[in-house]
Amino acid sequence: METKKPYIAIVFLLFMMVGNAQVGVNTQTPSTAASLHLESLNVRTMEYGGFKMPVVTEAQQASIPLSSTNNDDDGLMIFVNDPVTGKQCWEIYDAFAQLWRSIYCFNCNGDVLYAENFDAYVDNTGITGDSASNGDYPGGVSQWTLTSFQSFGSSIPDVPGTLLDDEDYALVIGGQLECRDTNGSLVFQSTAFPISGYDEVFISVDVSESGTLEYIPAFHANDFNCGENESDFVDISYSVDGGATFTEIPDFGGLGSTNHTLIDDLSSTVTVTQLVTGLSASTMILRIQLQNWAASEYYFIDNIEVTCN
C-alpha cells in the first residue's frame, strides 16, 4: 500500500498544474494570455498542421445538449457540413440569445433561400371578405400567411377586417396572388426561412396592377393610415431573427415614395429587387403590405425569391 503514495502525489501535482497554467501544443512557452496555445509546426516531425474543430450535420448540431438555464455554452464552436442541406458553415453558439451564429459559410452559389411562385395552389386559395379559408388556404399553405386588419388605420390583424364581401380578396388566381379592393392594408407574410452564414441576400418580387390607381402624399400618416379611399401602394420589407421591426424597401426605381416601395399606377410588371448586406442572423421574414380601394383595382404579386449573394 505504501508504494501507491508517490503516484497519488504525482497525479495531484498534475491536476494542480492543469488548474493553474496555460496549455501549449507544439510549444514549451505558451502565451500567458492563452488558456490553450497551438503552434502549427510539429517540432518532432517538422510538419505543419492545423486546428480541426468538431464537424457535424444540421441534425447532429440540433442534438447538442445546450444549456437553457445558464451561459456555460457561450462560445461553443463547430463546423456544420451537411451533405443533405448543402450547408457548410463555421458556427459559434451565442448562449445569451440561445442561437447559433454563422461566422462564415463557404457554399453560396446563388442558392435559393425562399421562393414562392404560387403555381402549386388551386385557384381561389386565400382570403375574402366572406371567408378566411379558401382553396388550399390555410391548411395546405406552409410558406406564407395573409391577413387584413380590423379597420382602416388599425394595425390589429383581423380577417375579414376591411375585406367587406367575396369580391374583396387576396386569392391565388392563375398562378399569382391577386389582391382586389382591400379597403386598407392587407399583408402577405412569409414564414421564417434560414439565412445562417450569409452576410448578403438578394430579394426579388414581381408586382403588377390593373385599374386606375392613385396616391396622395399629403394623406400619409403611417402605413396603416394612408389615404382612406384614395391612396394605393405596395410596401416590401423584411425582418431578421423574428424581430418585430421591418426594414422597408423605399421608392424602388423612382416608382414609390420615401414611405412606400411602389405607389400609383404601374405601366408594366415591376421586379422589385434589393441587396441586403451586413447580415448576421439566423432567419428572415419577408412581408408585402398593400392597399387599393375599388372593385376595378388589382395588385398582382408573383415570383417571390430570396437568394444568397
N, C-alpha and C positions, 0 to 999 in steps of 0.2 A: 504493500500500500504506500510505503514511503517514496517509492520511485516515481509515483504519479505527480508529486508536488511540483517538481521543476516544470513539467509540461503544463500544469494548470497555471503556473506563474507566467509562462511564455504566452499562452493564449490570452491571459488577462492583459498583458502588456500590449499585445497586438490590437486588442479591442480599444485600449486607451489611445493607441497611435491613430487608429481609424477615426476615432471620435474627435481628435484634436489636430489633424494635419491634412494638408492637401493630398490628393491622389494624382500621381503622374504616370502616364503610359508612354513608354519610349523616351522618358526624360528622368533624370535624377534631381532636377531642380525645377519642380513645378512652380508656376506663378503663385505668389502669395494671395492674389486676388481671385484665384480659381479654386473651386472645390474639386473639379476634375480637369486636368490639363493633358491634352492629347498632342503628341508630336507625330507628324506623318512619316518620318524616317525611322524604320526599324534598324537600330544600330547593329543587331546581330546578323541580319540578312542583307543590310544596305539596300533594302527595297522600300518604296513608298506605298502608303496605304491611306485609306480614308475612313471617315466615321459612318457607320451604317446604322440607321435608326430602324425600328420595327416597321415592317411592311404588312399592310392589312387590306382586305377588301372593304367595301362600304358596310356589308353585313357584319363583318368581324369588328369594324370600328364601332358599330351600334351596340355590340355586345360588351364593350369595355365597361367594367363596373365603376363608373364615375360617381363620386360622392355628390349628393344633392343637399347635404347639410353643412358642408364646410368648403373651404377653398384649397384643400390639400392637393388637389389635382391640377391646380393652375400651372400652366406652362408645359403640361404633358405633350410630347411630340410624337408624331407618327408620319409615315408616308403612305398615302392611300393609292393603291394601284389595283384597279378593279377591271378585269377583262370584260365583264358584262356591261357595266355602265360606261366604260372608257375613261373614268376619272383617274387622273394621275396628279396628285397634289400633296405638297408638304403642308401639314396642318398642325396647329398648336391649340390646345384646349384653353379657353377663357372661362375659368371657373366662376368669375363674378357674373358673367352673362349666361353661363351654363350652355355654351355652344362652342363648336369647333370653328376656328378661323383659318382659312386657307392663306398661307403665306405666299405660295407660288404654285401655279399649275402649268403643266407642260403641253397640254393637248388641245388648245383652241385652234380649230381649223374652220372657223365659221360655224361651229356646232350649234344646232337649234336647241335653245333652252325652253322655249314656249312657242306653240303655233296653234292657230285656230283659223280655219277657212270655212267653217260652218257646213261643209259638204256631208258630214256624217249624220246629220239630223233630218228627220222628216219635216216637211213643210209645216208651218204654223207651230213650231217649237218656240216657246217663250211665254210672255205675259201679255194680258189685255186688261181693259177696264172691267171685263166680266169675270176673268179667271186668272189665278196665279199659277195654274197648272194646265199646260197645253202641249200637245205633241210629246216630245221626249223630255220636256222640262217639268219639274226639276230632276226627277228620278234618274233619267238617262243622260244627264249632263254632269260631268265631273270637273270640267275645266273652267267654268265661269258661273256667275250669278247675275241676275237682273233685279233691279229694284226701282220703284217710283218713290215719291215722298208724300207725307201727309197732306201738304197743301203747298201752293206757291210760296216761296220764301222759307219753307221749313227744310231742315236737314235731317229730319227724323224719317228713316226708311219706312215705307208702307206700300203695300200692294192691295188694291189698285191705286190708292193715293190719288194723284192728279189724272190718272187714266180714267175717263168717265164711262166708256162703254166698249163694246167689242171692236169698234172702229178706231179706238186709241190703243196703240200697241207697240211692243218690241218683239218681233217674231222673225224666226228664220224662214225666209221665203226664197226659193231659187238659189240656195247656196250662199246667201249673205244675210246679215242681220238688218232687217228693215224696221225703222222706227218712225211711226206716224203720229202726229198730233199729240205730243206728250204733255202739253199744257203745263210745262215746268220741267224741272230736272228729272232725267232718267239716267241710271248708271249701269253700265256693264263693268263687271269687275272680275278679273282673272283670279283663279286660285293661286296661292303662293307657289312659285316654282324656284328650283335651286339655281343659284349663281355662284356657289362657293368657288373660290380660287380665281375668279375672273375680275380683274380690275376695270374692265371696259365691256359694255354690252351695247348692242345696236338694236334699236326699236324701229319697227316699220308697221304702219297701219294704212290701209286703203279707205278713204272716205269719199263718198259722192252724195249727191242730193237731187231732189226733184221738187218742182214748185217754185213759187216766188218767195224767197227767204229774205229777211231784212235784219238789221241790227242798229240799235240806237245807243251809242256810247254813254250818253248822259243818264240813261236809266239803269246803269250798272251800280249796284250796291255791293253784291258779292255773287258767288257762283250759284247760289240758291235764290237770290233775289235780284234778277237781272231782266228788266224789260217785260213785265207782265203783258201778255197778249201781243208782244211786239218782237222781242229780240230772239234770234235763232243763232245757236252757236254749238261748237264741239270742242271739248277740252280733253286732251290726252295727258295723263300724268302717271307717276309711278311712286311707290314707296319701297323701302327695304326693311328686312327683318321684322315684318309685322308692324312697322311704325304707323301711327295714325296720321302723320304729316305726309302729304303727297307733293311731289315736285312736278309742276305743270310745264309742258312744252308751250312757250308763249309765241304768239304771232308767227306761225310757221309760214315761211316763204312770203311774208307780207300779206297773207290771206286771213290773218286774225287780228288780234289786238294785244295790248300788254296784259289783258285779263283773260284772253281766250286763245286757244290754238287756231281755231278757224271760226269765222263769222260770215253771215250774209250769204249771198249766192256763190256757188262754185261752178265755174264754166265746164269743168270736166272732173274726172276722178283725180283726187289728190292723194299721193302717197306721202303721208307724214313720216318723217324719219328723225331719229335723234340718237346721237352717240353719247352714252352716259359714261363718264370717266371717273377715276379716283374712287372706285368702289372697294369696300372691304366688308362684305356682307355675305350672309348665307342664303337668303331668299329675296325675291322681288315680287311685287304685286303690280299689275297694270290696270289702270282704270280709265274708262271712257265715259265722260259725262256730257250729255247733250240735252237740248230742248228745241222744240218747234211748236207752232201754235195753230195750225189749220189742218183741216182734213185733206187739203191738197199739198201739204208739205211733208216731205220724207227725207230722212237721212239713211244712208246705207253704209254699213261697216263690213269690211271683209279683209282677208289675208293678213291677220294679225301675226306678227312674228318677232321673236326676240332671239338674237344670236350672240354668242361670244365674239369678241372683236380682237 
